[in-house]
Amino acid sequence: MGRIQLGWIDYSSEHRNKVMAVLHALTAPGAVDELGIGQIRDGFANLLFPGTSTIQTRAKYFFIVPYLLMELEQQRHLTPKSFLQKLSEMELDLIEPLKKSGEKGIIGETAGRGLKRKPSSIYWSGLRTLGMFRYPHFSLDDYARATCAVNQELATQRAMGRRTDDEQAQDDPDAYQSPVPGGFWRCPPPPEDWRERITIQLSAEEAAYLKDRINKAPLTQNSLFAYLVNKDLETIQPIQDIEALGQVFDLPDSIRAVYDMAMRFSDFIYGATLRYNVILSGRENKRALEDWEAWCQSTFVTRSFADYDPNEAIDYLKINNYRLRRFLRQWHESYLSGDIDAMDELIVQREIDIKSQVRAKLRNPSMYVYREGDGMRGSKLDYRYGNAKVILIDIFNGLEKGHVETVQ
């Protein structure tokens, strides 16, 4: 079968970024969603680890992006289009300097100047969620238009011989000065020589600031993310999966309620994911078969499955998706019936409902030929804990720098 090609009409960078976001999400680790439960997975992830995404790589980009944009705000004669073009070039220019450290998580490390999705696009939503950018409903395109419009007005005032408010207030001509009162950013300005000393690691000041934003931003302050950022490296680093968090920590009641609900849903849907792998392999995937048997004997299934409300998660998250609701109910009923054939037919039909008869692998065996040792399609849900853990470790390491400097 030939390679599928996608095309779209490119009206703006905003439209392009939305398309690229979908394509990147489909290839991100943990993003396989053969059963169409992504709305629930992402809904819980946004509650537990707000401001994160599956394609974020390092915490430093929460500062690199604002630093670049603050510099661009000072260039007074840009159009929105040239503003975004310059931003793209500046982001590409930083790839090689960042690569010199040899550290992981450099965006563009492989693609180089061919990089399609830039850090500004990847981190924009997180910057708004953390309140580092002050206008939560602005897209990156909106921000570029606003900045250029204000700068154009300032240029008009100068041309008319008027002294602008920022010129009257500015004592240091080299200091960062936002074109709007109060500024677009709730973020420290870039250090004077930040480009010369650029590294993917957070400075002590950046780490402290990012921790403060996670603790104080309205959308993050009562989350599991905020709870964990107040722990330490030695405690968090050994914890490999999200399930272990509930065993290690005595979580506050409000966080525990959401966490437990997310874990119940993960346990509930994992059986369907395993059946998908069993069917896909023609029942030859030994790991899937062994994991299926283990799931059937798990504590959740033997003690709680019968009483589990399959609508619990979708109701709590207020997801309006009738077909998803129906599938969850039918999966619950089919497993309780003990009819393996009914379970498998339900899984097959669910993939058809999502992908169509033509593109569903389970209905078209020629689309996928199992080979011994092939990996699994999908896994237990971690709700972006792995991505959040990288951010947390960067913060802890940055804070440790400050501690060492203080001790010395």
C-alpha positions as CSV (number, residue, x, y, z in Angstrom):
1,M,0.0,0.0,0.0
2,G,1.4,3.5,-1.0
3,R,2.3,6.1,1.5
4,I,-0.6,8.4,2.5
5,Q,0.0,12.1,1.7
6,L,-1.7,14.9,3.6
7,G,-2.3,18.4,2.3
8,W,-3.9,21.6,3.5
9,I,-4.4,25.2,2.5
10,D,-1.9,27.2,4.4
11,Y,-3.8,30.4,5.3
12,S,-1.5,31.5,8.2
13,S,1.2,30.3,10.6
14,E,-1.6,29.7,13.1
15,H,-3.3,27.2,10.8
16,R,0.0,25.7,10.0
17,N,0.9,25.2,13.7
18,K,-2.4,23.6,14.4
19,V,-1.8,21.0,11.6
20,M,1.7,20.4,12.7
21,A,0.5,20.0,16.3
22,V,-1.8,17.1,15.2
23,L,1.0,15.5,13.1
24,H,3.5,15.7,16.0
25,A,1.0,14.4,18.5
26,L,0.4,11.3,16.3
27,T,4.1,10.5,16.5
28,A,4.8,11.4,20.1
29,P,5.7,8.6,22.5
30,G,2.5,7.4,24.3
31,A,0.3,9.1,21.8
32,V,-1.0,5.9,20.1
33,D,-4.8,5.9,20.4
34,E,-6.2,3.0,18.6
35,L,-9.4,3.0,20.6
36,G,-10.2,6.7,20.5
37,I,-9.9,7.5,24.2
38,G,-7.5,10.4,23.7
39,Q,-10.1,13.0,24.9
40,I,-10.2,11.3,28.3
41,R,-6.4,10.7,28.4
42,D,-5.7,14.4,27.6
43,G,-8.4,15.6,29.9
44,F,-6.9,14.0,32.9
45,A,-3.4,15.0,31.8
46,N,-4.4,18.6,31.6
47,L,-5.7,18.4,35.2
48,L,-2.8,16.5,36.6
49,F,0.1,18.2,34.7
50,P,-1.3,21.4,33.2
51,G,1.0,23.4,30.9
52,T,2.8,20.2,29.7
53,S,2.6,18.4,26.4
54,T,4.0,15.2,24.9
55,I,6.3,17.1,22.6
56,Q,7.9,19.4,25.2
57,T,11.5,18.3,25.8
58,R,13.2,20.6,28.4
59,A,12.2,23.3,30.8
60,K,14.6,25.8,29.4
61,Y,12.4,26.5,26.4
62,F,9.9,28.1,28.8
63,F,12.5,30.9,28.9
64,I,14.2,30.7,25.5
65,V,10.9,31.5,23.8
66,P,10.1,34.6,25.9
67,Y,13.7,35.8,25.6
68,L,13.5,35.7,21.8
69,L,10.1,37.4,21.7
70,M,11.1,40.2,24.1
71,E,14.0,40.9,21.8
72,L,11.7,41.0,18.8
73,E,9.3,43.4,20.6
74,Q,12.1,46.0,20.4
75,Q,12.3,45.9,16.6
76,R,9.9,48.6,15.8
77,H,9.3,48.3,12.1
78,L,8.2,44.7,11.7
79,T,4.9,43.4,10.1
80,P,3.3,40.4,11.8
81,K,4.6,38.2,9.0
82,S,8.2,39.4,9.2
83,F,7.9,39.2,13.1
84,L,7.1,35.5,12.9
85,Q,9.7,34.9,10.1
86,K,12.4,36.5,12.2
87,L,11.3,34.5,15.2
88,S,11.6,31.3,13.2
89,E,15.1,32.2,12.1
90,M,16.2,33.1,15.6
91,E,15.0,29.7,16.9
92,L,16.9,27.9,14.1
93,D,20.0,29.9,14.9
94,L,20.0,28.5,18.5
95,I,20.0,24.8,17.5
96,E,23.8,24.5,17.0
97,P,24.8,26.5,20.1
98,L,22.5,24.3,22.2
99,K,23.7,21.1,20.7
100,K,27.3,21.8,21.8
101,S,26.4,20.8,25.3
102,G,25.7,17.2,24.1
103,E,22.6,17.1,26.2
104,K,19.3,15.5,25.3
105,G,16.1,17.3,24.4
106,I,17.4,19.9,21.9
107,I,14.6,20.7,19.6
108,G,15.9,20.4,16.0
109,E,18.9,18.3,17.0
110,T,18.3,16.0,14.1
111,A,16.3,18.2,11.6
112,G,18.6,21.2,12.0
113,R,17.4,24.2,9.9
114,G,14.8,21.9,8.3
115,L,12.9,21.9,11.6
116,K,9.2,22.4,10.9
117,R,7.7,22.8,14.4
118,K,9.6,25.4,16.4
119,P,9.8,25.8,20.2
120,S,7.6,28.8,20.2
121,S,4.7,26.7,18.8
122,I,5.4,23.8,21.1
123,Y,5.6,25.9,24.3
124,W,3.1,28.6,23.6
125,S,0.1,26.9,25.3
126,G,2.3,26.1,28.3
127,L,3.5,29.7,28.6
128,R,-0.2,30.8,28.7
129,T,-1.2,28.1,31.2
130,L,1.7,29.1,33.5
131,G,0.7,32.8,33.2
132,M,4.2,33.6,31.9
133,F,2.4,35.2,29.0
134,R,-0.3,37.6,30.4
135,Y,-3.0,37.1,27.7
136,P,-4.3,33.5,27.9
137,H,-6.6,33.8,24.8
138,F,-3.9,35.2,22.5
139,S,-2.5,32.9,19.8
140,L,1.1,33.4,18.7
141,D,-0.3,35.2,15.6
142,D,-2.5,37.4,17.8
143,Y,0.5,38.4,19.8
144,A,2.5,39.2,16.7
145,R,-0.3,41.4,15.4
146,A,-0.7,43.2,18.7
147,T,3.0,43.9,19.1
148,C,3.3,45.2,15.6
149,A,0.2,47.4,15.9
150,V,1.4,49.0,19.1
151,N,4.9,49.5,17.7
152,Q,3.4,51.1,14.6
153,E,1.4,53.5,16.8
154,L,4.6,54.4,18.7
155,A,6.4,55.1,15.5
156,T,3.5,57.4,14.4
157,Q,3.8,59.3,17.7
158,R,7.5,59.7,17.2
159,A,7.0,60.9,13.6
160,M,4.7,63.6,15.0
161,G,7.3,64.7,17.4
162,R,5.7,63.3,20.6
163,R,7.7,61.7,23.3
164,T,6.1,58.3,24.1
165,D,5.4,57.1,27.6
166,D,8.1,54.4,27.4
167,E,10.7,56.8,26.3
168,Q,9.9,59.1,29.2
169,A,10.1,56.3,31.7
170,Q,13.1,54.6,30.3
171,D,16.3,55.4,32.2
172,D,18.4,52.6,30.7
173,P,18.3,52.7,26.9
174,D,19.5,49.1,26.7
175,A,16.9,47.6,29.1
176,Y,14.0,45.6,27.9
177,Q,10.9,47.8,27.5
178,S,7.6,46.3,26.5
179,P,5.6,48.2,23.9
180,V,2.4,47.9,26.0
181,P,1.8,49.2,29.6
182,G,2.5,46.4,32.0
183,G,4.0,44.3,29.2
184,F,3.0,41.0,27.6
185,W,5.1,38.9,29.9
186,R,5.1,37.9,33.5
187,C,8.6,36.6,33.1
188,P,12.1,37.9,33.9
189,P,13.8,39.7,30.9
190,P,16.7,37.9,29.2
191,P,20.0,38.3,30.9
192,E,22.3,40.6,29.0
193,D,24.7,37.9,27.7
194,W,22.2,35.0,27.6
195,R,23.0,34.1,24.0
196,E,26.8,33.8,24.7
197,R,26.2,31.6,27.7
198,I,23.2,29.7,26.4
199,T,22.6,26.2,27.8
200,I,19.7,23.8,27.9
201,Q,20.0,23.8,31.7
202,L,18.0,26.2,33.9
203,S,19.9,28.8,35.9
204,A,19.1,28.9,39.6
205,E,17.0,32.0,39.0
206,E,15.0,30.5,36.2
207,A,14.4,27.3,38.1
208,A,13.1,29.3,41.1
209,Y,10.9,31.4,38.9
210,L,9.4,28.4,37.0
211,K,8.7,26.6,40.3
212,D,6.9,29.8,41.6
213,R,4.7,30.0,38.5
214,I,3.7,26.3,38.8
215,N,2.8,27.0,42.4
216,K,0.9,30.2,41.8
217,A,-0.7,30.2,38.3
218,P,-4.4,29.7,38.7
219,L,-4.5,26.7,36.3
220,T,-1.6,24.9,37.9
221,Q,-1.5,25.8,41.6
222,N,-3.8,22.9,42.8
223,S,-2.5,20.3,40.5
224,L,-0.3,17.2,40.9
225,F,2.3,19.1,39.0
226,A,2.4,21.8,41.7
227,Y,2.5,19.2,44.5
228,L,5.5,17.4,42.9
229,V,7.5,20.6,42.2
230,N,7.7,21.1,46.0
231,K,9.5,17.7,46.4
232,D,13.1,17.0,45.5
233,L,15.3,15.3,43.0
234,E,16.1,12.3,45.2
235,T,12.4,11.6,45.7
236,I,11.1,12.1,42.2
237,Q,13.9,10.7,40.0
238,P,13.4,7.0,41.0
239,I,9.7,7.0,40.4
240,Q,9.3,5.6,36.9
241,D,5.5,5.5,36.4
242,I,2.5,7.5,37.5
243,E,1.0,4.5,39.3
244,A,3.8,4.6,41.8
245,L,3.1,8.2,42.8
246,G,0.0,7.2,44.6
247,Q,2.0,4.7,46.6
248,V,4.9,7.0,47.5
249,F,2.9,10.1,48.4
250,D,0.0,10.9,50.7
251,L,-1.7,13.2,48.2
252,P,-4.0,15.9,49.3
253,D,-7.7,14.9,49.0
254,S,-8.5,17.2,46.0
255,I,-5.5,15.8,44.0
256,R,-6.1,12.3,45.2
257,A,-9.7,12.3,43.9
258,V,-8.6,13.2,40.4
259,Y,-5.6,11.0,40.5
260,D,-7.5,7.9,41.6
261,M,-10.2,8.5,39.0
262,A,-7.5,8.7,36.3
263,M,-5.9,5.5,37.6
264,R,-9.2,3.6,37.6
265,F,-9.8,4.6,34.0
266,S,-6.3,3.5,33.0
267,D,-6.9,0.1,34.6
268,F,-10.3,-0.1,33.0
269,I,-9.3,0.6,29.4
270,Y,-5.9,-1.3,29.5
271,G,-7.7,-4.6,29.0
272,A,-9.2,-3.3,25.8
273,T,-5.8,-2.1,24.6
274,L,-4.4,-5.6,25.3
275,R,-7.2,-7.2,23.3
276,Y,-6.4,-4.9,20.4
277,N,-2.8,-6.1,20.4
278,V,-3.9,-9.7,20.7
279,I,-6.2,-9.4,17.7
280,L,-3.7,-7.3,15.6
281,S,-1.1,-10.1,15.9
282,G,-3.5,-12.9,15.0
283,R,-3.2,-14.0,18.6
284,E,0.5,-14.6,18.2
285,N,1.8,-11.7,20.4
286,K,2.9,-13.6,23.5
287,R,3.5,-10.5,25.6
288,A,0.0,-9.3,24.8
289,L,-1.5,-12.6,25.7
290,E,0.5,-12.8,29.0
291,D,-0.4,-9.3,29.9
292,W,-4.0,-10.0,29.1
293,E,-4.1,-12.9,31.5
294,A,-2.3,-10.8,34.1
295,W,-4.8,-8.0,33.7
296,C,-7.7,-10.4,34.1
297,Q,-6.2,-11.5,37.4
298,S,-5.3,-8.0,38.6
299,T,-6.7,-6.6,41.7
300,F,-8.7,-3.9,39.9
301,V,-10.5,-6.5,37.7
302,T,-11.1,-9.1,40.3
303,R,-12.3,-6.7,43.0
304,S,-13.5,-3.5,41.3
305,F,-14.4,-4.1,37.6
306,A,-17.9,-5.2,38.1
307,D,-18.8,-2.1,40.2
308,Y,-16.8,0.3,38.0
309,D,-18.9,3.0,36.4
310,P,-17.7,3.2,32.8
311,N,-19.2,6.8,32.6
312,E,-17.2,8.1,35.6
313,A,-14.4,9.6,33.7
314,I,-16.3,11.0,30.7
315,D,-18.9,12.5,33.0
316,Y,-16.3,14.1,35.2
317,L,-14.5,15.6,32.3
318,K,-17.7,16.7,30.7
319,I,-16.8,15.1,27.3
320,N,-19.7,15.2,24.9
321,N,-18.9,12.1,22.7
322,Y,-21.8,9.7,22.4
323,R,-19.8,7.0,20.5
324,L,-17.0,7.0,23.1
325,R,-19.6,6.8,25.9
326,R,-21.2,3.8,24.1
327,F,-17.9,2.0,23.6
328,L,-16.9,2.3,27.2
329,R,-20.3,0.9,28.3
330,Q,-20.1,-1.9,25.8
331,W,-16.6,-2.8,26.8
332,H,-17.7,-3.0,30.4
333,E,-20.7,-5.2,29.5
334,S,-18.8,-7.5,27.1
335,Y,-16.0,-8.3,29.6
336,L,-18.5,-9.0,32.3
337,S,-20.3,-11.4,29.9
338,G,-17.1,-13.5,29.6
339,D,-17.6,-13.8,25.9
340,I,-14.2,-13.3,24.3
341,D,-15.6,-13.3,20.7
342,A,-18.0,-10.5,21.7
343,M,-15.1,-8.5,23.3
344,D,-13.0,-8.9,20.2
345,E,-15.8,-8.0,17.8
346,L,-16.4,-4.8,19.8
347,I,-12.7,-3.9,19.6
348,V,-12.7,-4.5,15.8
349,Q,-15.9,-2.4,15.4
350,R,-14.5,0.4,17.5
351,E,-11.5,0.8,15.2
352,I,-13.7,0.9,12.2
353,D,-15.9,3.6,13.8
354,I,-12.7,5.7,14.4
355,K,-10.7,5.0,11.2
356,S,-13.3,3.7,8.7
357,Q,-13.6,0.2,7.2
358,V,-10.8,0.9,4.7
359,R,-8.1,2.1,7.2
360,A,-8.9,-0.2,10.1
361,K,-6.0,-2.6,10.6
362,L,-8.0,-5.3,12.4
363,R,-10.4,-5.6,9.3
364,N,-7.5,-5.5,6.8
365,P,-4.8,-8.0,7.9
366,S,-2.6,-7.0,4.9
367,M,-2.1,-3.6,6.5
368,Y,-0.1,-5.1,9.4
369,V,1.8,-8.3,9.5
370,Y,2.9,-9.3,13.0
371,R,6.6,-10.3,13.5
372,E,7.8,-11.8,16.7
373,G,9.2,-9.1,18.9
374,D,7.1,-6.4,17.5
375,G,6.2,-3.7,20.1
376,M,2.8,-3.1,21.5
377,R,0.3,-0.6,20.1
378,G,-0.6,1.6,23.1
379,S,0.2,1.1,26.7
380,K,-1.1,2.0,30.2
381,L,-1.9,5.7,30.4
382,D,0.7,7.8,32.1
383,Y,-1.1,11.2,31.5
384,R,2.2,12.9,30.5
385,Y,3.9,12.1,33.8
386,G,7.1,11.2,31.8
387,N,7.1,14.6,30.2
388,A,6.3,16.4,33.4
389,K,9.1,14.5,35.2
390,V,11.7,15.9,32.7
391,I,10.5,19.4,33.6
392,L,10.6,18.7,37.3
393,I,14.1,17.3,37.1
394,D,15.3,20.3,35.2
395,I,13.9,22.6,38.0
396,F,15.4,20.5,40.8
397,N,18.8,20.6,39.1
398,G,18.5,24.3,38.6
399,L,17.6,24.9,42.2
400,E,20.5,22.8,43.3
401,K,22.9,25.2,41.5
402,G,21.6,28.0,43.6
403,H,22.0,25.9,46.8
404,V,25.6,25.1,45.9
405,E,26.4,28.7,45.1
406,T,24.9,29.8,48.4
407,V,26.8,27.2,50.4
408,Q,30.1,28.2,48.7
